[in-house]
Amino acid sequence: KKVGYSALDHVQSKEPQYIKRYHGMKKKPQTESKAHKNMIFYLKNTKGYKIDFFKRKKYDEILPIFQAKFDANMRFLFKSREEMEKEDEEIIKSINETPA
C-alpha cells in the first residue's frame, strides 16, 4: 500500500458507526414509495404545490409532473451565458416596443 492509502484506511477506521451506516444507506436504491415521497416534497418545496393535490395519486401519476418540472429546472440551470443574454435582449426589446 502507498502511504496515502494507509492514512485513508486509518481515518476511515476511526469514523463513528453512524457515518458508516449513512454511507451504506446512500448506496441503497430507493423504493417506489420513498421516491414517491421525495417527488412530492420536491414539488411542494420548489414549485408551490400543496400536499392535498397529491393525495390518492399514485407514483405513475406524479412522475410526469415531477419530470416536467425537474427538467425545466435543469434546463434553466444549465443555460449558457449566450442564451441568457439573448433572452434578456428580447425582453428589453419587447419593453421598448410597447407604447407607454
KEKE-3310 file (N, C-alpha, C; in steps of 0.2 Angstrom, whole numbers, plus 5000, padded with zeros to 4 digits):
npx = (5004:5002:5007:4997:4986:4986:4985:4972:4964:4966:4960:4947:4944:4942:4930:4914:4901:4888:4891:4897:4886:4877:4884:4883:4869:4867:4870:4860:4847:4832:4816:4800:4790:4797:4803:4792:4787:4798:4797:4785:4788:4798:4791:4782:4791:4798:4790:4778:4767:4753:4751:4739:4735:4741:4736:4730:4735:4744:4761:4764:4756:4761:4774:4776:4772:4782:4794:4793:4793:4806:4814:4813:4818:4831:4835:4835:4845:4856:4858:4867:4878:4876:4863:4856:4859:4854:4840:4838:4840:4829:4819:4821:4820:4806:4800:4804:4797:4784:4770:4769)
npy = (4994:5011:5026:5036:5029:5021:5030:5035:5023:5022:5034:5031:5020:5026:5032:5036:5025:5028:5036:5027:5019:5028:5031:5018:5018:5027:5021:5012:5007:5017:5014:5013:5019:5028:5036:5042:5049:5058:5065:5072:5080:5088:5094:5101:5110:5117:5121:5125:5117:5110:5099:5092:5091:5080:5069:5053:5050:5041:5034:5033:5043:5055:5055:5060:5074:5078:5075:5084:5097:5096:5094:5106:5115:5110:5113:5127:5129:5125:5133:5142:5156:5164:5161:5166:5180:5183:5181:5191:5202:5201:5203:5216:5222:5220:5227:5240:5242:5242:5253:5268)
npz = (5000:4997:5005:5006:5005:5016:5026:5023:5026:5039:5044:5040:5048:5060:5059:5066:5070:5065:5054:5045:5043:5037:5025:5019:5018:5008:4996:4994:4983:4980:4986:4978:4985:4993:4984:4978:4989:4990:4978:4979:4990:4984:4974:4982:4989:4980:4969:4974:4975:4984:4997:4998:4984:4980:4986:4986:4974:4963:4961:4947:4942:4947:4943:4929:4931:4940:4932:4922:4928:4935:4924:4917:4927:4927:4914:4914:4924:4917:4906:4894:4895:4884:4879:4890:4889:4876:4878:4888:4880:4871:4879:4884:4872:4869:4879:4876:4864:4867:4868:4879)
capx = (5000:5005:5007:4991:4980:4986:4982:4965:4962:4967:4955:4940:4943:4941:4924:4909:4897:4883:4894:4897:4879:4875:4887:4880:4862:4867:4871:4854:4842:4826:4809:4795:4786:4802:4804:4785:4788:4803:4795:4780:4792:4802:4786:4780:4795:4801:4785:4772:4761:4750:4751:4732:4735:4744:4733:4727:4738:4749:4768:4764:4753:4765:4780:4776:4773:4789:4799:4792:4796:4813:4818:4813:4823:4838:4837:4836:4851:4862:4858:4873:4878:4874:4856:4853:4859:4849:4833:4837:4839:4822:4814:4822:4817:4799:4798:4805:4792:4777:4768:4768)
capy = (5000:5018:5030:5040:5024:5019:5036:5035:5017:5024:5038:5028:5015:5030:5035:5034:5020:5032:5039:5021:5017:5033:5029:5012:5019:5031:5016:5008:5010:5020:5010:5017:5024:5033:5040:5045:5054:5063:5069:5076:5086:5092:5099:5106:5115:5121:5123:5128:5113:5109:5091:5089:5090:5073:5064:5047:5050:5035:5036:5034:5050:5061:5055:5065:5081:5079:5075:5090:5102:5095:5095:5113:5117:5108:5117:5134:5130:5124:5138:5145:5164:5167:5160:5171:5187:5183:5181:5197:5207:5200:5206:5223:5225:5220:5233:5246:5242:5243:5260:5270)
capz = (5000:4997:5011:5006:5006:5023:5030:5022:5029:5047:5046:5039:5053:5066:5058:5070:5067:5061:5047:5041:5042:5032:5018:5017:5016:5002:4991:4993:4979:4983:4985:4974:4990:4995:4978:4978:4994:4988:4972:4982:4994:4979:4971:4987:4991:4974:4964:4977:4976:4991:4999:4996:4977:4978:4990:4982:4967:4963:4958:4940:4941:4950:4939:4923:4934:4943:4927:4918:4932:4936:4918:4916:4931:4924:4908:4917:4927:4913:4901:4893:4896:4877:4879:4894:4886:4871:4881:4891:4874:4868:4884:4883:4865:4869:4883:4872:4859:4870:4869:4886)
cpx = (5004:5003:5000:4985:4980:4983:4974:4961:4961:4961:4948:4939:4941:4934:4919:4904:4891:4885:4894:4891:4876:4878:4884:4873:4862:4867:4865:4850:4835:4820:4805:4791:4791:4803:4798:4785:4793:4801:4790:4783:4796:4797:4783:4784:4798:4796:4779:4766:4759:4750:4744:4731:4737:4741:4729:4729:4744:4756:4768:4760:4757:4772:4781:4776:4780:4794:4799:4795:4803:4817:4818:4818:4830:4840:4838:4843:4857:4862:4865:4872:4875:4866:4853:4853:4855:4842:4832:4836:4832:4818:4815:4819:4809:4796:4799:4800:4785:4776:4767:4761)
cpy = (5006:5021:5033:5035:5022:5024:5036:5029:5019:5029:5035:5023:5019:5033:5032:5029:5023:5034:5033:5019:5022:5032:5023:5013:5023:5026:5012:5011:5012:5015:5015:5022:5029:5038:5045:5051:5060:5068:5074:5082:5090:5097:5104:5111:5120:5124:5126:5124:5112:5101:5088:5088:5083:5068:5059:5047:5045:5038:5037:5041:5056:5061:5060:5072:5083:5080:5082:5096:5102:5096:5103:5117:5116:5112:5124:5134:5129:5128:5141:5153:5167:5167:5165:5178:5188:5184:5188:5203:5207:5204:5213:5226:5225:5226:5239:5247:5244:5251:5262:5273)
cpz = (5000:5004:5012:5008:5013:5028:5030:5026:5037:5048:5045:5045:5060:5065:5063:5066:5063:5055:5043:5039:5036:5025:5015:5014:5009:4996:4989:4988:4983:4982:4981:4979:4992:4990:4977:4983:4993:4983:4975:4986:4989:4976:4976:4988:4986:4970:4967:4977:4983:4991:4997:4989:4976:4982:4985:4975:4968:4960:4951:4938:4942:4945:4933:4926:4936:4937:4923:4922:4933:4930:4916:4921:4929:4918:4910:4920:4923:4906:4900:4894:4890:4877:4884:4892:4880:4873:4884:4885:4871:4873:4884:4877:4866:4874:4880:4867:4861:4871:4877:4887)
residu = (LYS:LYS:VAL:GLY:TYR:SER:ALA:LEU:ASP:HIS:VAL:GLN:SER:LYS:GLU:PRO:GLN:TYR:ILE:LYS:ARG:TYR:HIS:GLY:MET:LYS:LYS:LYS:PRO:GLN:THR:GLU:SER:LYS:ALA:HIS:LYS:ASN:MET:ILE:PHE:TYR:LEU:LYS:ASN:THR:LYS:GLY:TYR:LYS:ILE:ASP:PHE:PHE:LYS:ARG:LYS:LYS:TYR:ASP:GLU:ILE:LEU:PRO:ILE:PHE:GLN:ALA:LYS:PHE:ASP:ALA:ASN:MET:ARG:PHE:LEU:PHE:LYS:SER:ARG:GLU:GLU:MET:GLU:LYS:GLU:ASP:GLU:GLU:ILE:ILE:LYS:SER:ILE:ASN:GLU:THR:PRO:ALA)
# end
